[in-house]
Amino acid sequence: MSDFDLVVTGRVVGTDRVRENGYVAVRAGVVERVGEGTPPSARERHDFGDAFVLPGAIDAQVHSRSQSGQEDFIWSTRSAAAGGVTTIVDMPYDDGNLICTGERLTRKAEEAGQQARVDFALYGTVHPKDGPKHIAEMVAAGAAGFKFSTFGTHPERFPRITPYTLHACFSEIARHGLIAGAHNEHDETVRAFEAEVARLGIADYRAHGMSRPPLAEALATAEVYEIGAATGCASHIVHCSIDRGYQLCNAYRMQGHDATIEACIHYLVLDEENDVARLGGKAKINPPVRPRREVEALWRHLAAGNITVVSTDHVSWSEDRKSDPVMLKNSSGVPGLEALYSLLLKGLVERELSPVWAARLLASNPARLFRIGHRKGALEPGRDADIVVMAHDPRRYDAAASGHNVVGWSPYEGIELPYRPVATFLRGELAFDGARVLAEPGQGRFVTPAVATER
C-alpha cells in the first residue's frame, strides 16, 4: 500500500534553503512531508531531476474583468496555471461593476468559481459616496483585502478616494485585521504634469513618464503610509516603480508601522529608454515603467529584503487598446501571468541571487499579506499542495504560440527565459503538464482569509 497520494522530487525550494535532493509528499491535496534523500512511496510519483520544485505563486494583483467580453477568469486562470500561479488575487475594478458591496463581492465569487481553473481571492473597494459603509459586509463575504486609488482614473470604475475618506476606510479595515492597499499616484500632481506635457505637444512614448513623474508616486505613497500610521491599519502599496517608494516603506516599518510594498514584475524587467521607446502603448502602465537606473535600484531593494511581494498587475487589453500612436490614449496595463515565475527566476539567476527569493516574494509573503497562510504559500506540512516545477530549458517567450493567453501580444515577447514551468499542481492535482492546461473551469476555489490565524 502506498504511503502517500503524490510524491514530487527535485530541488525543493523553501523560504530559507534549497533541498538539493528533496521531495514533497502529499495526501488528500495537502502537503504532509517535505524532506531530503530517499522519498516515500506514493500512488503517483513525479521525478523532476535537477529542476526547481517551488510553491505555486500567489499573484497579488490580477485584473480579470477590466475589459468586458475580453478575458474573464476563464482565460486569466488558464494563463496562471501555465505560469505556475496557483492562486490569483483579483482586483475590484471590473468593467461596469465596481466591487464595493458585500452582495457584489459574493456574486463575483460565485461567478469566478464557475470559471476559475486555479484558486482565487478577491479584493473589495468602496464607492466615494459610500465611504466605509459596506466594508464590514465585504469582510463577511470573504474579501482578502481592500484596494483604493489616490488617483481618479474613472469616477465609477476606478474612482479617486480622498484622504478624508481613506482615513475613515482605513479605520474600519483596521478593526478587521486586513490590509488596505492603494494605487499610489498623487491626483493633482499628475493632472498638472499632464497639462504641461500637452502644452509642450509631446505625444510619443516620453509623454507617459513625463506626465506621471516619480514625485507623484512618492507623494501618494507617503500619504497612504501616514493614513495607515494614524489609524493603525496595515497599509500596502500595490505597485512601486521608484527607489524612493521602497525607502519610504522601510522607514515606516522601522518606526513600527505595518507597511508593505509590491514590485510588479514589469518594473524589474522593462525600462523606459529601451522597452517603452520600442513598444509604445504596449508598455504603458500606471505608474510608468522607469529608466534603467530605477530598475537596478529596485533589484538592490529586493536583495536587501525591502520588497514584500512581486506581482503582475495582469490585464489583457485587446491589441486595439494598446496601439495608438498617441501614447496617453492607450489603456494602461499588460498581461504577465504566464511569464511571472520565469521572469523573476531569470532576474535572480542573472544577479546570482537564490531561488528562495522566488518562494518568498511569490508565495509565502503574499500568503501572509492576504491572511491566507493557513492554507497557502509554502511547501510545508498542512498547506495546500500547490506546486510549480521550473526546469532549465532556455527559450524565447512567445505569448501567442503557447495558446494559453486571450491576447497574442506581450511586452515580454522575445525575451529569453532560462527556466519554464514544466508542471503545475493545484492542491495535489496536475493542472499543467508543461504544454497543456489540464485544469478545467470550476476547479478553482474561493480562498478567504483567516485573520485570527495570521495576527
LOLUMNU-189328 format. One line per field, with one value per residue (C-alpha): residue in one letter; x, y, z. Coordinates in Angstrom, 1 decimal. Layout:
REM LOLUMNU-189328
resn = [a, ...]
u = [X, ...]
v = [Y, ...]
w = [Z, ...]
//
This chain:
REM LOLUMNU-189328
resn = [m, s, d, f, d, l, v, v, t, g, r, v, v, g, t, d, r, v, r, e, n, g, y, v, a, v, r, a, g, v, v, e, r, v, g, e, g, t, p, p, s, a, r, e, r, h, d, f, g, d, a, f, v, l, p, g, a, i, d, a, q, v, h, s, r, s, q, s, g, q, e, d, f, i, w, s, t, r, s, a, a, a, g, g, v, t, t, i, v, d, m, p, y, d, d, g, n, l, i, c, t, g, e, r, l, t, r, k, a, e, e, a, g, q, q, a, r, v, d, f, a, l, y, g, t, v, h, p, k, d, g, p, k, h, i, a, e, m, v, a, a, g, a, a, g, f, k, f, s, t, f, g, t, h, p, e, r, f, p, r, i, t, p, y, t, l, h, a, c, f, s, e, i, a, r, h, g, l, i, a, g, a, h, n, e, h, d, e, t, v, r, a, f, e, a, e, v, a, r, l, g, i, a, d, y, r, a, h, g, m, s, r, p, p, l, a, e, a, l, a, t, a, e, v, y, e, i, g, a, a, t, g, c, a, s, h, i, v, h, c, s, i, d, r, g, y, q, l, c, n, a, y, r, m, q, g, h, d, a, t, i, e, a, c, i, h, y, l, v, l, d, e, e, n, d, v, a, r, l, g, g, k, a, k, i, n, p, p, v, r, p, r, r, e, v, e, a, l, w, r, h, l, a, a, g, n, i, t, v, v, s, t, d, h, v, s, w, s, e, d, r, k, s, d, p, v, m, l, k, n, s, s, g, v, p, g, l, e, a, l, y, s, l, l, l, k, g, l, v, e, r, e, l, s, p, v, w, a, a, r, l, l, a, s, n, p, a, r, l, f, r, i, g, h, r, k, g, a, l, e, p, g, r, d, a, d, i, v, v, m, a, h, d, p, r, r, y, d, a, a, a, s, g, h, n, v, v, g, w, s, p, y, e, g, i, e, l, p, y, r, p, v, a, t, f, l, r, g, e, l, a, f, d, g, a, r, v, l, a, e, p, g, q, g, r, f, v, t, p, a, v, a, t, e, r]
u = [0.0, 1.3, 2.2, 1.0, -1.2, 1.6, 5.4, 7.2, 11.0, 13.6, 15.5, 12.8, 12.9, 11.8, 11.9, 15.2, 17.1, 17.1, 16.9, 19.1, 17.8, 14.4, 10.8, 7.3, 4.8, 1.1, -2.0, -5.6, -4.3, -2.3, 1.5, 2.2, 6.0, 9.0, 12.4, 15.7, 17.1, 15.0, 11.4, 8.5, 6.3, 3.2, 0.3, 1.6, 5.2, 6.9, 10.7, 11.9, 15.7, 17.5, 14.5, 13.4, 10.3, 8.7, 5.4, 2.8, 2.7, 0.1, -0.3, -1.2, -2.6, -4.8, -7.5, -9.6, -12.5, -11.1, -12.5, -16.0, -16.2, -12.4, -10.6, -12.6, -11.5, -11.6, -8.5, -6.7, -6.6, -5.6, -2.6, -2.0, -1.9, 0.5, 2.8, 2.9, 0.5, -1.9, -3.8, -4.7, -5.9, -8.3, -8.8, -12.2, -12.3, -14.5, -15.7, -19.2, -19.3, -17.2, -16.9, -18.0, -20.7, -21.0, -23.6, -21.3, -18.4, -20.4, -21.8, -18.3, -17.0, -19.9, -19.3, -15.5, -16.0, -17.7, -14.8, -11.6, -9.0, -6.9, -7.8, -8.6, -9.1, -10.8, -10.2, -13.0, -13.2, -15.5, -17.5, -16.6, -20.1, -20.3, -17.0, -16.7, -20.4, -20.0, -16.6, -17.9, -20.2, -17.4, -15.2, -18.1, -18.3, -14.6, -12.6, -8.9, -8.1, -9.2, -7.9, -8.2, -6.8, -5.4, -5.8, -9.1, -8.8, -12.6, -15.3, -17.3, -15.0, -11.7, -12.5, -10.2, -10.7, -9.9, -7.6, -10.6, -12.5, -9.3, -8.9, -12.4, -12.0, -8.6, -10.0, -12.7, -10.4, -8.1, -10.9, -10.9, -7.2, -7.0, -4.8, -5.7, -3.9, -3.6, -2.8, -0.2, -0.3, -1.0, -4.0, -3.3, 0.3, -0.4, -3.0, -0.7, 2.1, -0.3, -1.3, 2.3, 3.0, 0.0, 1.3, 4.6, 3.0, 4.7, 2.7, 5.2, 6.4, 8.0, 4.6, 3.7, 6.7, 6.7, 3.0, 3.4, 6.8, 8.4, 7.3, 3.6, 4.3, 6.3, 3.7, 0.9, 3.0, 3.7, 0.1, -1.1, 1.5, 0.7, -3.0, -2.0, 0.1, -2.8, -5.3, -3.2, -4.2, -1.9, -1.1, 0.1, 1.4, 0.2, 2.9, 6.1, 8.3, 10.8, 13.7, 12.2, 9.0, 10.9, 12.9, 9.7, 8.2, 11.3, 11.3, 7.7, 8.4, 11.4, 9.1, 6.9, 4.1, 2.6, 3.8, 4.2, 5.1, 4.8, 7.0, 5.3, 7.4, 7.5, 9.3, 12.0, 12.3, 11.4, 12.9, 11.8, 14.7, 14.8, 11.4, 8.9, 10.7, 10.3, 6.9, 5.0, 1.4, 2.2, 4.4, 2.0, 1.4, 0.5, 2.7, 5.0, 8.0, 11.0, 14.6, 17.1, 18.7, 15.4, 15.1, 18.5, 17.7, 14.6, 16.8, 19.0, 15.9, 14.9, 18.2, 18.0, 14.6, 12.7, 10.2, 7.3, 5.8, 6.2, 3.1, 2.0, -0.8, -2.0, -4.6, -5.1, -6.3, -7.2, -4.5, -6.5, -6.5, -2.7, -1.7, -2.5, 0.5, -0.6, 0.9, -1.6, -4.6, -3.7, -5.1, -2.7, -1.6, -0.1, -0.6, 2.0, 0.6, 2.2, 5.6, 5.8, 7.7, 10.1, 10.9, 11.6, 13.9, 15.7, 16.5, 17.5, 19.9, 21.4, 22.2, 23.3, 20.5, 19.0, 15.7, 14.5, 13.6, 11.0, 9.5, 9.3, 8.1, 5.7, 4.3, 5.0, 4.9, 1.7, 0.0, 0.8, -0.2, -3.7, -4.1, -4.3, -1.1, -3.2, -3.7, -1.3, 2.2, 4.7, 5.8, 5.2, 3.1, -0.5, -0.5, -2.3, -0.1, 0.2, 3.5, 5.3, 8.2, 10.6, 13.1, 16.1, 15.1, 16.1, 13.6, 12.3, 8.9, 6.1, 2.8, 0.8, 2.4, 1.5, -2.2, -2.8, -3.4, -6.5, -4.3, -1.4, 0.9, 3.2, 5.7, 8.0, 7.9, 11.2, 12.9, 15.0, 13.8, 16.2, 13.5, 10.0, 7.2, 7.0, 4.3, 1.8, -0.1, -3.2, -3.9, -2.0, -3.7, -1.8, -3.2, -0.5, 1.8, 4.3, 2.3, -1.4, -3.5, -5.4, -7.4, -11.0, -13.1, -14.7, -11.7, -10.5, -11.8, -12.5, -9.8, -10.8, -8.6, -8.3, -7.4, -7.3, -4.7, -2.5, -2.5]
v = [0.0, 3.5, 5.8, 8.9, 10.0, 12.0, 12.5, 15.1, 15.1, 17.6, 20.6, 21.7, 25.4, 26.7, 30.2, 29.6, 27.0, 24.6, 20.9, 19.6, 16.0, 16.9, 15.6, 16.8, 14.1, 14.9, 13.3, 14.4, 17.6, 18.8, 18.7, 16.2, 15.8, 17.6, 16.1, 15.0, 11.7, 8.6, 9.6, 7.6, 5.5, 7.0, 6.2, 8.8, 9.9, 12.6, 12.8, 16.1, 15.6, 18.9, 21.1, 23.5, 22.4, 25.6, 26.7, 27.8, 31.5, 33.8, 36.7, 39.6, 41.7, 40.5, 42.3, 39.6, 41.8, 45.2, 44.8, 43.4, 40.4, 40.0, 37.9, 36.9, 34.1, 31.5, 33.0, 34.7, 31.4, 29.5, 31.8, 31.4, 27.6, 27.7, 30.1, 28.3, 30.6, 28.6, 31.5, 34.9, 37.8, 39.7, 43.4, 45.1, 47.4, 45.3, 47.0, 48.2, 46.6, 48.2, 45.6, 47.8, 45.9, 42.5, 41.4, 42.3, 40.5, 37.4, 37.4, 37.8, 34.9, 32.7, 33.6, 33.2, 29.9, 28.6, 29.8, 29.6, 26.9, 27.8, 29.2, 32.8, 35.5, 38.8, 42.5, 44.8, 48.5, 51.4, 53.9, 57.5, 58.3, 55.3, 55.6, 52.7, 51.8, 48.4, 47.3, 45.0, 43.2, 42.7, 41.3, 38.9, 37.9, 36.9, 39.9, 39.3, 43.0, 46.4, 48.4, 52.2, 54.7, 58.1, 59.0, 59.2, 57.0, 56.9, 58.3, 55.0, 52.1, 53.4, 56.4, 58.5, 58.2, 61.4, 61.4, 62.1, 59.1, 57.0, 57.8, 56.6, 53.4, 52.6, 53.0, 50.5, 48.0, 48.1, 46.6, 43.6, 43.0, 43.1, 45.2, 48.5, 48.6, 51.7, 52.7, 55.4, 58.4, 61.9, 63.2, 66.9, 66.4, 64.0, 66.4, 69.3, 67.4, 66.0, 69.6, 70.6, 67.6, 68.7, 72.3, 71.1, 69.0, 65.7, 62.7, 59.9, 57.3, 60.1, 61.6, 58.9, 59.1, 62.9, 63.1, 60.8, 61.7, 59.9, 62.8, 62.0, 58.4, 59.4, 61.9, 59.4, 56.7, 58.9, 59.9, 56.3, 55.3, 58.4, 57.5, 53.9, 55.2, 57.5, 54.6, 51.6, 50.0, 47.6, 49.7, 48.3, 50.0, 47.8, 48.9, 50.9, 51.8, 54.1, 53.7, 56.4, 54.4, 51.5, 53.8, 55.3, 51.9, 50.7, 53.9, 53.4, 49.7, 50.8, 53.1, 50.1, 50.5, 47.7, 48.9, 46.7, 47.3, 45.5, 45.4, 44.4, 42.2, 44.8, 47.3, 44.6, 43.7, 46.6, 50.1, 53.3, 54.1, 50.7, 49.0, 51.8, 53.5, 50.4, 49.2, 52.4, 51.8, 48.1, 49.2, 51.8, 51.0, 53.1, 54.0, 54.2, 51.9, 53.9, 54.4, 51.6, 53.3, 52.8, 49.2, 48.4, 50.3, 48.0, 44.9, 46.3, 46.7, 43.1, 41.7, 43.8, 42.4, 45.7, 44.3, 42.5, 40.8, 40.6, 40.6, 41.1, 43.7, 41.5, 42.8, 41.5, 44.5, 43.8, 45.0, 47.9, 49.5, 49.4, 50.5, 54.2, 56.3, 59.0, 57.4, 58.7, 57.5, 53.8, 51.8, 51.1, 47.6, 44.5, 40.7, 38.7, 35.7, 33.1, 34.7, 35.8, 32.9, 32.6, 36.3, 36.5, 33.5, 34.9, 38.1, 36.1, 33.9, 36.8, 38.6, 35.4, 35.5, 32.4, 31.0, 31.2, 34.8, 33.5, 31.3, 34.3, 37.0, 34.9, 32.6, 33.0, 36.8, 37.2, 34.4, 36.4, 39.7, 38.4, 36.4, 33.0, 31.5, 28.9, 27.2, 28.7, 30.0, 27.3, 23.7, 22.9, 20.3, 21.4, 23.7, 23.1, 21.1, 24.0, 23.2, 24.5, 22.8, 25.1, 23.3, 24.8, 24.9, 28.2, 29.5, 32.8, 33.8, 33.8, 34.6, 33.8, 30.4, 28.9, 29.2, 30.0, 33.7, 35.5, 38.0, 37.3, 40.1, 40.7, 43.3, 40.3, 39.0, 37.6, 37.7, 34.5, 32.8, 30.2, 28.4, 27.5, 25.7, 22.0, 21.1, 22.9, 21.1, 22.6, 21.0, 17.9, 17.6, 18.2, 21.5, 22.0, 19.4, 21.7, 22.0, 21.7, 23.2, 20.3, 22.1, 22.8, 25.8, 25.3, 23.6, 26.8, 27.6, 30.8, 31.4, 33.6, 35.0, 33.6, 36.8, 35.2, 32.7, 35.4, 38.0]
w = [0.0, -0.9, 1.9, 0.0, -2.9, -4.6, -4.3, -6.3, -6.3, -7.4, -5.9, -3.4, -2.7, 0.6, 2.1, 3.8, 1.7, -1.2, -0.6, -3.5, -3.3, -2.0, -2.1, -1.3, -0.2, -0.5, 0.9, 0.2, -1.6, 1.4, 1.9, 4.6, 4.5, 3.0, 3.1, 1.5, 0.4, -0.5, -0.9, 0.5, -1.7, -3.3, -5.6, -8.1, -8.4, -10.5, -10.6, -11.9, -11.5, -11.0, -11.7, -9.0, -7.1, -5.7, -4.1, -6.5, -6.9, -5.4, -7.8, -5.6, -8.4, -11.3, -13.3, -14.9, -15.8, -16.8, -20.3, -20.8, -23.1, -23.2, -20.6, -17.5, -15.2, -17.9, -19.5, -16.6, -14.7, -17.8, -18.1, -14.4, -14.4, -17.4, -15.5, -12.2, -10.5, -8.3, -6.7, -8.1, -6.1, -8.3, -8.3, -7.7, -10.7, -13.0, -16.2, -15.3, -11.9, -9.1, -6.3, -3.5, -1.6, 0.1, -2.5, -5.4, -3.9, -3.2, -6.8, -8.2, -6.1, -7.3, -11.0, -10.7, -9.0, -12.2, -14.4, -12.4, -13.2, -10.2, -6.8, -6.3, -3.6, -4.1, -3.2, -2.3, -2.6, -1.9, -3.9, -2.9, -1.9, 0.5, 2.3, 4.8, 4.8, 3.2, 4.4, 7.2, 4.8, 2.3, 5.1, 5.9, 2.2, 2.2, 1.0, 1.3, 1.4, 0.2, -2.7, -3.1, -5.6, -4.8, -8.5, -10.3, -13.4, -13.8, -11.5, -11.4, -12.5, -10.9, -8.6, -6.6, -2.8, -0.9, 2.1, 4.4, 3.1, 3.1, 6.8, 7.6, 5.5, 7.0, 10.5, 9.7, 8.0, 11.0, 13.1, 10.8, 10.6, 6.8, 4.5, 2.9, -0.5, -2.6, -6.2, -5.4, -7.8, -6.5, -8.4, -8.5, -9.4, -12.3, -13.7, -13.6, -15.3, -17.9, -18.7, -19.1, -21.4, -23.6, -23.7, -24.9, -27.6, -26.6, -27.7, -28.2, -25.6, -23.4, -22.6, -20.1, -17.8, -18.0, -17.1, -14.1, -12.6, -9.6, -7.4, -8.0, -6.9, -3.8, -2.6, -2.8, -1.1, 1.8, 2.1, 2.3, 4.9, 7.0, 7.0, 7.9, 10.8, 12.0, 12.0, 12.9, 9.6, 7.7, 4.7, 1.4, -1.8, -4.6, -7.1, -6.7, -9.6, -7.8, -5.4, -3.1, -2.5, -1.0, 1.1, 2.5, 3.2, 5.0, 7.1, 8.2, 9.0, 11.1, 13.0, 13.9, 11.4, 9.4, 6.0, 3.0, -0.7, -4.0, -7.1, -10.3, -12.5, -15.3, -13.0, -12.5, -16.2, -18.5, -18.8, -20.4, -22.6, -24.3, -23.9, -23.7, -26.5, -28.6, -27.5, -27.1, -25.9, -25.2, -22.4, -21.0, -17.3, -14.3, -12.6, -15.6, -16.4, -15.3, -16.6, -16.2, -13.1, -11.2, -12.3, -10.9, -7.7, -7.3, -7.6, -4.8, -2.7, -3.5, -2.4, 0.8, 1.7, 1.1, -1.3, 0.2, -2.9, -6.6, -8.8, -12.4, -12.3, -15.1, -17.6, -21.1, -23.1, -26.7, -29.0, -30.4, -27.0, -26.8, -30.3, -30.5, -31.7, -29.2, -26.0, -23.5, -25.4, -24.8, -21.9, -19.0, -18.1, -19.6, -19.3, -17.4, -15.6, -17.9, -17.6, -14.0, -12.4, -15.4, -15.5, -11.8, -11.9, -14.8, -12.9, -9.8, -11.8, -13.6, -10.3, -8.6, -6.1, -4.6, -5.8, -2.2, -3.1, -5.5, -2.8, -0.5, -2.9, -5.0, -2.3, 1.5, 1.6, -0.3, 1.7, 4.9, 3.3, 2.4, 5.7, 3.8, 5.1, 7.0, 3.6, 1.0, 0.4, 1.2, 0.7, 4.4, 6.2, 6.5, 3.4, 0.2, -2.2, -4.7, -6.5, -9.6, -11.2, -13.0, -15.4, -17.1, -20.7, -22.3, -24.9, -26.2, -24.9, -27.4, -25.9, -29.0, -29.6, -26.2, -26.7, -23.0, -23.3, -24.6, -26.4, -28.7, -27.6, -24.6, -23.6, -22.8, -26.3, -27.5, -24.0, -23.5, -20.3, -18.8, -16.8, -17.7, -15.9, -16.7, -14.2, -12.0, -9.3, -7.7, -4.3, -5.5, -8.9, -12.1, -13.5, -16.2, -17.8, -19.4, -22.6, -21.8, -19.1, -17.7, -15.0, -16.1, -15.4, -11.9, -10.4, -8.7, -5.2, -3.5, -0.8, 2.1, 5.0, 8.5, 10.3, 13.7, 12.4, 10.9, 13.6]
//
